Each structure stands twice: as C-alpha cells, then as structure tokens.
C-alpha cells in the first residue's frame, strides 16, 4: 500500500460498538470501548465512538463521543430520527427486540455521519449491522476503509430458522464487502468456509483476539495465594458450566476439605437461583464464595489473583457460540497468573495446551476433579504452569492485537 494511504496522527477514525449500561454507567464488559479509546484515540488524530447500549441496559439511545488522547472531549446529541426508536426498543418479544436494536444501530451510524458531514479514514463496525452501515457510507465516499469486527459467531446461533438465516445473510454480506474482517478466533473463518462461503470473495480474515492493558497483567507471589482455591469468573449461564464447577468442588471436598470455590459474574435471577439451590442441596455453602457481579474489571482481577486455579468448564453444547468465540475468562486467568482448567470447547483452549498453562478436560465432573487434584498435588507442575501463564500473557495486549490487525491491512507500518 502507498504511504499516502497509511494512517497517521491526522487520521480520523469512527468506531461503532456496544456496551451494557446500568445506573447511567457503562459496564466494563463486551463491546471493548475502553481498549478502543485507549489505542485509537492516542495513536490517531480523531476518534469518534458510537456506543450502542445493549438490550437490557437502563438507557436505550446511543452515546456518541469524540476522544483525544484517551479522554472524551465532546459529546454529540442524538437526532430526532434516532429518538423515534425509543418506543420500538421496549418490545418484550426477544426477536422483535433484537431487530429493533439492530435497526437502531444501523441507522444511528448512517445518521451520525451524514449529519456531521465528516469523512473518516477508518471505520470499525462491531458486528454485522454496524459493518453494513460502514460499507454503505464507503459507497457515498464518507469512509475510506471498513472493518467488520466479530466477537461472537455460530452457524446456528438462533433457534428460529428465518431469524438465523437473516443473521447469516448479514454476516455473509459484511464479510464480502468490508475491507477486512477481524475475528477474535480462527474458528470463525474456518466455520464460514465449511458453510460454503465463497472464499475468493471473502475479505481478508484477520485474527484480532481479546487482550488486556499492560497494567492489568499482574500476579501475586505464590506465598500470598489462597491454598486450595479455585475461581470461576464469567457469566453464570449454564452453558458456561458454573454448575459443573460447583459439583466438582462438592466431590473434591472428600480429598481437600478446605477447598474454596469463588464464583464471580452476573446472570439472570433464574440462573443464580438454580446455582444457589445446587450449592445448598450439595451442602457445600462453607466451601463456596458466591460474589456475583462486580462493577469493575480491576476489582475482578484483584479477586482472581488471590486464587490458585481458574476453571472455565464450558459445556459441549452443539451450535453454541462457545465453539467459535475467544474465551475471555481463559485470557483473564493467564493475565492474573493462574493455570487454567478448561474443556475442549473454546478455540483458545489450544493456547492452554500449546503454552502449557493448564489442563484441557472433557466437560464432566470426574475429569474436572482429576485435573484439580493434579494441580493441587503436583507443586512442580503447578508452579511451571503458573510461570508459563505469566509469560504467555505478557504479549497478549490490546496494543499488540490492534497493531497486528492494522499491519495485516497495510494501514500502518
């Protein structure tokens, strides 16, 4: 690529992503707002970011801000057109809600760019509808390069056939017409090939895995770690296996009576009630510390670092997005210096095996317990895996992830 097309300190970047919001505050999960702001607003001249609140948030209108050197310097108002979406965003039917929010996202990007009459050198659209908006804006000469950024993908993501077909159609169009597709795992482009996507028409498929800020990659000295402690950090959705973690600890108590399992993460009331009932039924309340949702990533990392082992017992459910996504809880564990016990489901389980930072098992209690006993009983193996975890995490920064992706596109040197 000509040097004239390289991004520089005068380049303008627009990113459309999403976040959950609660009590008027952005929650530090999903959407990657913080790393986007930290990297792109410091490296380039102008960053405008459209943050589209998740379904279930207590606000529904996009938050649109201009950033410079990591700080918000201007907030843009939503137009009357976007405000008209508010009644449509309150459907109780899950599919009507999904469609309404996707329409809001698509229109909010088009509306903002046309209203503000700004041309951008780079647009990053988180998920397909945002990428499609960017592709249209490129046709109108408002955007130079479009990135389709994919964090979740599954060939059978939705149970309703027509809705899943629409989802796959949007993905196919976005992967075809964007200048590049950034996938958080290599399992995503592999799945598209198996589904019959025309590989010759697909945009370059670039790996852009989840990562961390350098200052988040820390660990405690082993002497300060809680003995015989296990942490599960993530959503309490049963497909992620928190119930397997609980049942495993119930069995492990026979050999390690003082074992402690800490559960960190949010979930629906129904999910939380099921887990609490299971804990009570198994009679292991003394051995389980159910913290639930924590407000900040820093708070979560501080809790994780105090433990010996992290567990990510994803269940082998057919068509789950877990087969294709980049499991954040695995990377979080490594950043905190913890060996990981996970299943064969997540693609970055391969990292666990290759870097020798943990143990991969099948998604059943007996195998999980055997893995726990191995790490608790073999101190030499445990300390080696702990050392490997810390070493592997050091290269897993947002700066490295985004720099690699932009270099693959030929946008920076």
N, C-alpha and C positions, 0 to 999 in steps of 0.2 A: 504494500500500500504506500502511496505517496506520502511524504512528510506533511503535505498540506492537509491531509485527512486525519492526521493524528490528533488525539485530544490533548489539550493543553490548559494552562491556567486561565484562559479566556473562554474555554468551552462551557456551554450551557447544557445541563443535564436535567431531565424530568423523570421522576420515578412514581409509579402508581402501585401502591401496595395496600395492605390491610392490617388492622390490629384489633384486638378486643379492648373495649373501654369499660371502665367501671368507676362510678362516683366521679365522673368527669375526668378521669385519668387514664392514660394509655397503659395497659398492662404489658410487661416486657416479655411477651410470648408471641410466636408466629410473626409473619409479616416483615421482620428484620429491619424495622425503622431505625433503630439505634446504629447498627453497623452501616446501613446505607448512608446515614447522615455523617457518621464519623469518617468514612472513607471518601465518599464522593464530594462532600462539601469542602473538605480540606484539600483534595487533590485537584479539583477543577474550579472554574470561576464562579459558576452559579448552579445551585441545586434547588429546584422546586420539587416538593414532595406532596403527593395527594394520598392521604391516609384515609382509607375507606373502612369505617367501623364494621366489625364482624356482626353477623346476626347474633342477637343475644346481648349486645352492648347496650348501655343505657343512653347512648346518643346514636343517631342514625345518619346525620349529614356528614359528608367528608370534611376532614380537617386539612386545609391546604396552606402550606407554609413555604417560605423561602429561607434557605440556610446559607450561612457563610462561616467557614472555619469551625464547623461543628455546632453553631448556635443559630437559633431561629431569629431572623431579623425582620420578618414581615409575615403577616397572616392575611390571606385572601378570603373574601366573603363568597359564599355560595350564591349562585344566581336564583332567580325566582323559578326558573325551569327545574333546577335540582330540588328546590324546596317542595315542588309539587309531588315529588316521590314519597314524601313522608307518609301519607295515608296508605300507600302501597306496601310499605315496609313493615306493616303490622299484621300481616296475614298469620293465621295460626297453622295453616296447611304448610308443611315443610317444603314442598316443591314450589308452591306459589311464592313462599318466602325467598327461596333460592333464586328463582327467576327475577323477582323484584329487585333483590340486592345486586344481581349481576347486571341488570339494566341500569340501575343507579351508577354502578362502577363504570360501565361503558360510556354512558352519557356524560358523566362528570369529567372524564378525561377530555372528550371532544369539546365540551362546553368551556372548560378552563382554558384550553389552548387557543380556541377561536376568539374567546372574549378578550384575552390578554395579548393577542396578536404577537406572540413570541415564537421564534424559531429555535429549535433545540438540536444540538449536535448528537445527543444520545438519549434514547427513551428506553427505560426498563419497565416492562409490564409484568407484574406479579400475577400469574395465572392467565388463562386464555383470553377472557373478555377484555382485560386491560391491554394485552398484546395486540388484539384485533383493533382496538381504538388507535393504538400507535401506528399500525400498518396503514389504516385509513389516513391518518394525519401525514404519514410519509407521502402518500399519493398526492396530497394537497401541498407538498413542499414545506410542511411545518417541522418535520423531523428528518434527520439525516440517516441515523441508524436505529434499528428497533431490536430489542432483546426480549424474548419470551422466557420468563424465569419460572421454572416449575418446581414446586416443593412437594406436591402430592400428585400421584398418578396411579390409576389402576384401570385395566381394560374393562372391568365390571364394577365400577365404583358405585353405581346406583342400581337399586333393585328394580325400579320401574324402567322397562325397556326403552320407551321413547325418550325418557329423560337421560338415560345413559348414552343413547345414540346421539343426542344433541351434544352432550358433554364431549364425546369422542370426535364429533364433527368439528367442534370449535378447536379442539386440540390439534386436529389434522391441519386445519387451515392456518393456525398460528405457527405450527412447526414448518409449514411450507413457505409462508410469505414473510416471516420475521427474518432479519439478517443473521440471527443466531438464536439457538435455544440453549439456555443454561439449565441443566438438570442437576439436582442435588445428589443423584446417584446414577451410575452407569446402567442400572437395571431398567431405567425408564426408556432410553432409546432402544435397548435390546427388546423390550416388550413391544415397542412400536413396530420394529422390524418383523417380529413374529406375527403381529396382527395384520401384516400385509401393507403397511405404509410404503409408498414409493420412495425408497432410499435415495434415489437420484434427485428427487425433488425436495427432500427434507433439507432445511437449513443446517449449517454445521451444529452438531450436538456436542456441547462443551460441558465438562464436569465443573460444577461450582458447589462443592459440598458445604454443609453447615460448619461453622467455625466459632472462634472466640476472639475477644480482645486480648492482647498480650498480658494486660494486668489481671485478667481472670484466670490465667494458667498458673495456679499456685497449689502447693500441697503442704500439709503439716508434717513435722518429723514423726516417724513411726511411733516414737515413745509417747506422743500425745494423742494417738488414735485410740478410740474406744475398743477394747478387746472383744472379740466375737460379735462384731456389729456388722449389720447388713443394711443397706439403704436402697429403697426403691423411690426414684424421683421421676414423676411424669403423670400423665393423665390416668385417672382411675377407671377408664373404660376397660371392661373385662377382656377385650381383645388384646390389651397390652399385658395381661397376666398378673395383676396385683393379687388376685385370689390364689394363683399358683405360688407366689412369694409367701403368702400367709400360711398356706397348707404345708409348704416346705419347712418353714420355721417350726410349725407345730410338731413335725416329725424330727427335726434337728434337735429339739429340746432334750430328747432322750440321751443324746451324747453330749450336748453343750447346754446345760440347764440355764446358764446366764446369757444365752444368745439374745440379742436385741435386733428387732426389725423396725426401721424407721420408714414411714410412708409419707412422702411429700408430693402434693399435687392436687389439682382440683378434679371435680367430677360432678355429675348430677346428684341430686339428693337420693334418687333411687339407687345409683351405683354405690354411694357412700353407705347407705343403709344396709345394702347387701354385704359389704365388706365388714362393717361393724358387727352385723349378725353372725358372720362367719367367725370372726375373732372371738366373740362371746361363746358361740357353740363349741369351738375347739378349746375353750378355757385357757387362752394364752394372752389375756389382756395385759398381764405383767410384762410380757416379752415383746409387746408391740407398742410403738410410739407413733400414733396416727396424728401427724401435724396438719395435714391437709394443704390447702393452697397458701403459698407465701407471696408477698407483694412484689418482691424484687429478686432479680437473678442473684445479686450479691448475697442476699440473705440465704437463698437456696444453696449457693456454693459453700458458704460457711458451714452449713449443716452437713452437707455431703462430705466435706474434707475430714470430718471427725470420725468417719467410719472406715472399716477395713475393706469391705467388699461392696460393690454395686451389683444389683441384679436387674436385668432387663428381659423378663421371661415372656416375650411375645408369643402369642398362640398361632399355630399354623392353620389359620382360617383361610379357605380358598377365596381368592379375589380381594383380599384385604390390601389396603394401600401400604401396609407394613412390609409387604414383599418388595416394594419398589422405592420406598422413601429412605431418606438418610436419618437413622435413628439418633435423635438429638441426645437422648439420655446416655447413649454409649459414649459419645464425644464429651458430654459433660463430665462423666465419670473419669475419663482419661485426663481431662484438664485439671481435675482435682486430685489426681494421683492414685486413683482406685483401680485395681484389677476388676474386670467385668465378667459376670456370668450372664450369657445371653443364649438365645436359641438360634436355630438355623434360618429364621425368618428374615431379619433385616439384612439388606445388601452389605452394610458396613460391618456385619459380623465377620466378613472376610478380613477386615482390618484387625479384628481381635485375634484371629488365627495367625495371620502373617506377621504381625508385630509382636506376637506372644505377650499380649496384655490381658489375657483372660482365658475363659473356657467356654466353648460352644457345646450346648447340650440339646437334646430333644425337649419338647415342651411338655414334660411330665414331672411330677413331684420327685420320684425316685432319682432321676438323672440330675435334677437341680440340687437335691440334697447331697448326692455323691460329689458334685462339683464344689459345694460349700465345704464339705469335710476335707476335700483335697487341699483347698486353700488355707483352711484353718490349721490343718495338721502338718503341712509341709512348709515350714517357715522359709526355707531357702528358695523354694519355688515362688512363694508369695512375694518375697522381697524382690526377686528378679522381675516378676511381672509388674510390681509397683514401680520399679526403676524404668522398665520399658514403657509403662503408661506415661510417665512424666516426660520421657524423651520423645515419644511419638506426638504428644500434644503440642510441643513447642513450635512445630511447623504448621499447626492447624489454626492459623489466624485468619480473620476476615481479610486483612490486607493481602495475604498470600492468595486466598481464594479468588478475590476480585481481580487482583493483578494478573493472575494466571488466565482468567477468563477474558479479560480485555486484550492481553497479548495474543491469545488464540484468535481473536477477531482482527488483530492487526491495528488496534486503536491506540496502543501505547507501545513504546519500545522497551 
